[in-house]
């Protein structure tokens, strides 16, 4: 699950920075 979260964050960064930030917070917590 952690790996998927990281991947999601990277993908989000390439797609949208705002969404990636939200994903990062959700993934980290």
C-alpha positions in Angstrom: 0.0 0.0 0.0 2.9 2.4 0.8 4.4 1.7 -2.6 1.1 2.5 -4.3 0.8 5.7 -2.3 4.2 6.8 -3.4 3.4 6.0 -7.0 0.2 8.0 -6.7 2.0 11.0 -5.4 4.6 10.9 -8.2 1.7 10.5 -10.8 -0.2 13.3 -9.2 2.8 15.6 -9.3 3.1 15.1 -13.1 -0.7 15.6 -13.5 -1.6 18.2 -10.8 0.5 19.8 -8.1 -2.5 20.6 -5.9 -3.9 17.1 -6.0 -0.4 15.6 -5.4 -0.1 17.7 -2.2 -3.4 16.3 -1.0 -2.3 12.7 -1.9 1.0 13.2 -0.2 -0.7 14.3 3.1 -3.2 11.4 2.9 -0.4 8.9 1.9 1.9 10.1 4.7 -0.7 9.8 7.4 
